[in-house]
């Protein structure tokens, strides 16, 4: 769990900026997007197959 405690004279904007930086370092956003909706096994296979095809295209 990412946590940021603002300092005495620190503004809310800078604390929010630090929080966003910590969240991006921890890799929470991609994980959150992945778990936003339930994915059936069929959808998961399709997503992985598409990713494989894209990866093969980049190599060629």
Secondary structure, 3 states (H helix, E strand, C coil): CCCCCCCCCCCHHHHHHHHHHHHHHHCHHHHHHHCCCCCCHHHHHHHHHHHHHHHHHHHC
